[in-house]
Amino acid sequence: MRLCRLREKEVINLCTCKRLGCVEDIVFDLCEGTLEAIIVPERTKFHGLFGSDCEYVIPFECVKKVGEDIIMVEINEEKCLKGCKD
């Protein structure tokens, strides 16, 4: 699957049934040739007008299913949320 196709899929947390957003990027280990994580920017209330620098870094082992339109993950959102400025 190509990254452009992966970016069209919405990520759903199975633990909270919350829509996290769509994949923005991936973390790939070149030495091992493995996908390490998917990156999903945190959703904002104002559709990006007042965006934040926060993003979910979701380890690939937390991805439970990749479907036609969605990616289902099981994560603790607080532990995966990175890059937030206080």
C-alpha positions in Angstrom: 0.0 0.0 0.0 1.3 3.5 -0.9 1.5 6.3 1.7 -0.9 8.4 -0.4 -3.6 5.7 0.0 -2.8 5.3 3.7 -3.3 9.0 4.2 -6.9 8.7 3.0 -7.9 6.4 5.9 -9.3 7.7 9.2 -7.8 6.3 12.4 -10.2 5.1 15.1 -9.1 4.2 18.7 -10.9 1.0 19.7 -10.4 1.7 23.4 -12.4 4.9 23.3 -14.2 4.7 19.9 -12.8 8.1 19.2 -11.9 9.3 15.7 -8.3 10.5 15.9 -8.0 11.9 12.3 -6.2 10.7 9.2 -2.6 9.5 8.8 -0.2 12.4 8.1 3.1 10.5 8.0 4.9 7.3 9.0 8.1 6.4 10.8 10.1 3.8 9.0 13.2 2.0 10.2 15.5 1.9 7.2 18.0 -0.5 8.8 15.4 -3.1 9.7 13.0 -2.3 6.8 10.0 -2.1 9.1 7.2 0.4 9.7 7.7 1.7 13.3 4.7 4.1 13.7 2.0 6.1 12.1 1.6 9.9 12.8 -1.8 11.4 13.1 -2.2 15.2 13.9 -4.4 16.0 16.8 -7.8 17.2 15.7 -8.8 20.8 16.5 -12.3 22.2 17.2 -11.8 24.9 14.5 -10.7 22.8 11.5 -7.1 23.9 11.7 -7.7 27.7 12.2 -6.2 27.4 15.7 -4.1 24.4 15.1 -1.8 22.8 17.6 1.6 21.1 17.3 0.3 18.0 18.9 0.3 14.7 17.1 -0.4 11.0 17.9 2.7 8.8 17.4 1.1 5.4 17.2 3.4 2.4 17.4 2.7 0.0 14.5 2.1 -2.9 17.0 -1.0 -0.9 18.2 -2.5 -1.1 14.7 -5.1 -3.8 14.9 -6.8 -3.7 11.5 -6.4 -1.7 8.3 -9.6 -1.7 6.4 -10.9 -0.1 3.2 -11.6 3.3 4.8 -10.3 3.1 8.4 -7.4 2.0 10.5 -8.3 0.6 13.9 -5.8 1.1 16.7 -5.7 0.3 20.5 -3.8 3.1 22.3 -3.6 5.1 25.5 -4.1 8.5 23.8 -2.2 10.4 26.5 0.9 8.3 26.1 0.8 8.6 22.3 0.2 12.4 22.2 3.5 14.1 21.5 4.8 17.6 20.7 2.3 19.6 22.7 3.4 23.0 23.9 2.2 23.9 27.3 
